[in-house]
């Protein structure tokens, strides 16, 4: 069945879902997006994703003509149109059609499209055995540039880091900030386990405050696990007992090697497996029905 796309208030076949070559989302990466999961007939953390979308819009002076409730309804409409129970949504809002210059105020109307489909970010064996990571030479932008909390359509920084990882034979790479401290991976947040304590970099070190990252904090609290934001170095990862990554598309996935050093015993650890199990149970039992 051909995918159906929600585009500016209408459900249209994939072949008819088109944006103008003068759209500033295409010309300049001027826009925002969210990746959202749905499981077992429910959209997982939909309201949190939408709220973050509106905060990103505010940060880049993008005035949206929709309310949060209207966006939530549109997401559910897109999923239903594709007759899916489990999958992934990519919600994109562009600045809209404008001139060839940078001036965003010449773009009269933002454009929104919503893709509901399936996704498999990493091969299944990596969820069982863990990912191998390399440290990318590409650094995360400095705090004086656009905040990493804005999920901007300009993802070239992450794309170039991803290319480095793939060229090195890995599917994911570690990104550092300008001071050499751990920020995040090319598309995921990073967590360590050391002496029974779960650690993750603060968002001020250059990471996105991911929705799945927030869920891990909640799951740790429920399980009585100590969790802390802490500035980390590569050494901290080399010497950790466990490491795992989180993201909407990635979910929760172990990482067992960085730059040819095994993390812990080189296998997914017990805390990682505990959190994976708890996360799966949560996604199957909660969410916004569609």
N, C-alpha and C positions, 0 to 999 in steps of 0.2 A: 504494500500500500504506500502511495506517495505521501511523504510527510506534509502535514498541514501547518502553516505558519501564521501566528497572530501578527499582523502588520497594521499598525495605526488604526486599530479598531475593527479590522476585518480578518476573518480566517480565510487564507488563500492557499492554493497548492504551492509547494516549494518552488516550482518552475516560474511562478508568477510573483514570487516574493523578491522585489528588487528595490534598491535605493539609487538615488541620483548620483552621477559622477561628481556633482557639485556639493554633495553632502559633506560637511566638515568632519564628520566621523571618519569618512574615507580619506579626505584630503589631508587632515591633520591629526587624526586620532583623537578628535575633540568629542568626547562622549564618555559614558560610563557603562558598567555592566555588572551583572551578578550571575554566578553559577549556583543553581539550586537543585537539590535532590528531592525525589519523591519515592516513597516506599509503601507498598501494600495499600495503595489507594489514598495515601496521605502525603501532603507536601511537608517536608521536614524543615522546621524553623523558618517558615515562610515570612512571618511578621518581622523577624530579626533581619532577614535578607532585605526586605523592602525598606525597613528603617535605615539600614546602612546605605542602600541605593539613594535615598532622599538626602542623606547627609553628604554623600559624594557629590550629588547635584548642587547642593548648597555651597560646597567648598569651591566648585568651579563656576559659580554664578550661572548655573543652568536652571532656569525657571521651568518647572514641569507643569503641564496642563492637566495632569491626572492627580487624584488623591491616592493615598496609600491603599485604601480599600479598593479602588478601581484597578490598581496595579495587581493586587492580590487576586481579584476576580479574573483579570486577563490571564494570569498565569494558569489558573485552574481551567479556564476556557481552552487554552492552548493544549493542555494535557488531555482533556476530554476529547478534543478534536482528533487526537492521534490514538485514542483507544488504548492508552498505556496504563499500567498499574504501578510499574517501577521504572525509574529512569532519571534523566537529567534534563534540566531546563537551563538554557542560556538566554538571559534577558538583557537586551542591549538598547540603550537610549543614546541617540546621536544628537549633536547640536542642531542638525537639520541642514537644509539647502541654503547656501550663501554664495558670496562672491569668491574669487580666487585669492583674495587677501586674507589676513589673519583675523580681521575684525569679527568677533563673535556676535556683535549686536546687529549684523546684517543678516543673520539667520533668524527668520521669523518664527518658525515652528519646529520644535524638536520632533524627532521620529523615534518610534519604539517598535521593536520587533522581538518576538518570543519564539524560540525554537524548543520544542519538547521532543526528546529523542532518547536514545540509550547511549551509554558511554562505558568504556573499559580503559581506564587511564594507564594501568600497568598490567603486565601479564600476571596471570593467577599465581604462578610459582613464586613471585616476589612477595605476595601476601603470606605465603607459607614459610618461605626461607629467608626473606628480607632483601632489601635493596643494597646495592653497592653504590656509594657516592664518591664524587671527586669534589675538590674545592675549585670553584670557578674563578678565573682571573677577573671577570666582570664584577664590579662592585655595585652594591645597592646605592641609589642616589643619596646625596647628603641631605641633612635636615633642612637646608636652605632652599632645596628644590621642592617639587610637588610631594606632599605627604604620601607615604605608602598606604595610608588609610583610605585614600581615594582610589577606587577600582576604575582606573582610567582605561580607555581603549588604546592608549599608547603604552603597549607592553613590550616595546623593543628591548628594554633592559633585560627583562626576563627571558625573552626569546633568544638573545645572544648568549646568555648564560646556559640556556637549555641546549643550544647548538654545541657549546663547549663540552657539556656532559656527554652528549650523544657521540661526538667525535672521539671521546675518550673511552667509548664502549659502555657507558652507563646511561640509565634512563632518567637520572635525576642528579642535580648538583647542588652543593652548598654555596651560598652567597654570603660574603662578608660585607660589613659597612666600611666606610672610609678609614676607620681606625683599626681595622683588622679584626673586629669582634663579629661573632656570629649574628647574622640578621635572620635569614630564613633560607629555604630552598627555592628553586626557580618558580615553583607553584604551590609550595606547601609550607606550613609551619613546622618547626623542629622541637622535639622534646628529648630530654635525657632522663635516665634513671641512675642515680648514684647513691649507694648506701640506703636504699629504700625510699629516697626522696625524688620526686619528679621535678625537673627543672626545665625552664624554657626562657628564651630571651625576652626582655621587655619590649613592647612595641616601639619604645623610644630608640632602640638599637636598629630599627629599620625594617621591622616586620609588619605585615598586615595583622590586625586583630581579627583573626579568622573566626567564622561562626563555629566550625568544628573545634577550633582551639578553645573557645569558650565552653563548649560541651565537655571537653576533657577536664577543665577546672571543676565543673559540676560533678562529673563522675568520680573524680578523685575525692572530692569532699564527701560524697555519698559512701564511698568505699573506705573512708578513713585514711586515705593516702595523703601524705604531706606533699604539697605542690607549691612552688615558689618561682617568681620571675627573677632571673639573675643574668647579668652580663656574662657571656660565655666566649671561650676561645676554642680553636681547633683542638688544643690539648685536652680540654674538658670532654670533648667528644671521643678522642682517642682513648681516654682513660675511664670512660663511663661504663657502667654495668650493662645498660641497655640504651637503645635509641629508637625513636619512632617518629614518623611524620604524620601530619594531619592536614586535611583539606576537604572541601565539599566533594570534588571529583575523586580525590585519592581515598577519602574516608580516613581510616587509621591503618598505617602500614609500617612494618618494622624496617629499620635500616641496620645492617649488620657489619658494614665495612665503610671506612672513609680513607681515601688516599692510600689504599693497600694495607691499612691497619684494621685488624678485626676489632669490632666493638664488643666488649665482654668476651664471651666464648664464641662469638661469631654466629650465634643463633638467636632468634627472637626470644626475649626473656619473659619471665612469668608475669611481671607487671604489665608489659606490653600486651601479652595475650589476655590478661584479665580485662584491660581497658577495651580491647577489640571486641571481646564478648559482650561487655556492658554496652558498648556503642551500638552494636548490631541489635541488641534487644531493645534499646531505646528507639532506634529508627523504625522498628517494626511495630511499635506500640503507641507512638505519639505522632502528632502532626495535624495539619489542616486538611480535613476531608475535601475531596473534589468530586 
